[in-house]
Amino acid sequence: MSEKLNTIIEQLKSLTLLEASELVKEIENVFGVDTSMSVGNMAAATPVAAAPAEVAEEKTAFDIILESVPAEKKIAILKIVRNVTGLGLKESKDIVDNVPKLLKEGASKEEGETIKKDVEAAGGKVTIK
């Protein structure tokens, strides 16, 4: 393997789960790919994808993105971020200080609405995708 690839692999090993999740999302956006389908499922899904969809599936998993945090509301929103993510103080502070950031991936619609309501009540802004 080339030195360039070895360097990339070593950097990937040092990522936190949240950073790895953000990396996957960014790769999907930049390269226009969908990483949610594994290679083993691709062969089985190809005929279904080629056939016309009779009924569109309702989305059941949503990503909650913290969009903005007013400076005077950081502490209140930081507490919410810690509760939602289960991360420590430093990691939660990094999310609050570097918005927009992925707050929760794959949340249910109800959970997403609850998080949005809590963050907006504290003065922040959240997007559900």
N, C-alpha and C positions, 0 to 999 in steps of 0.2 A: 504494500500500500504506500502511496506517496506521502511525503512529509506534510503536505497541505491537508490531506485527509486525516492523518494522525492528529494534527493540531485541532481540526474540527471535532473529531471524536472526543478528545480530551476536554474540550470546552463544553461539549454536550453533557459529559459526565458530571460536570460541576453545576448544572442547572437545577434549580428547585422545581418542584412539580408545577407550580404556578407559572414559572418562566418557561418551562417546556410546553405547557398548554398555550401560552401566548405565542411561542415560536411556531407551533403547529398552525394556529389561526393565521399568523402572518404568512406562512408558506402557502396556505390555502388561498389567501387574498392575492399575493404577489404572482403566483404561478397559475391561479385559476383551477386548482385541483380540489377534490373532495377526499379527505383522508379517512372519512368515517366508514368506508367500505374496505374490508380486508381483501387480500389477493384471493383467498380461498372462496370468498363469497362473490367475486366478480363474475366467474363463469356461470354461476347459478342465477345471478341478477341480470345478465346480459339479455336473455330472451324477454324477461319482464320489462326491461327498459325499452326494448324495441317495440313492444306491443303498446297500443294506445292505452293510456290510463283511463279506466272507467270511473274510478272514484279517487279524488285526491285525498291523500292521507292527511289527517289533521296533525299539526305539529304538537308534540308532547314534551319536548325538551327545549329549554330556552337558555340563552346566555345573558347574564345580567352584567352590564358594563357601567361602572361608576364614571360618569362624565365630568362632573365638576363638584368642587368642594370649596365653599367660601372660607376664607382664612379664619374668620371668627367662629366657624362651626366645626373646625377640624377635630376637636376632642370628642364631640358628640358623635360625629360620623365615624371616627376611629373606633369607638366602642361598638358600633353597629357592625363595622367591617370585621372586627375580631370575632364577634358572635356568629356572623354568617360564614366566615371562612375557617374558623378554628385555628387561625395562624397566631403567632406570637406578636408582641407589641411592635417589634422592629419591622417585621414583614408587613403587618397591617399599616404601619406608618408609611412604609414605602409605597403601598398602594394609594393611600390618601394623598401623598405628596406628589405622585406622578400620574395624575389622571390625564386622559381616559385610560382606565385599566379594567381588565376582566375581573369581576368580583366573584361570580359563581358561574360555572359551566354546567349545562344539563339540568337546570332546575325545572321543577314543574311550573305550570302557569300560576297556580295558587301561591307557591313559594316565591316566585318572581314578583308577583303583585304585592305580597307582604313585605318583601325586601324593599321594593320601590317605595311603598307607602312609608316605611320606617325611615329610609334615607331622606326622602323628600320632607318628611315631618321635621327632621333634624336640620334641614336647610340645603341638602345636596341635590344633585340631579343624577338620575339613573335612566339607562335605556335598556329595554328588553328586546333581544333579537332572537 
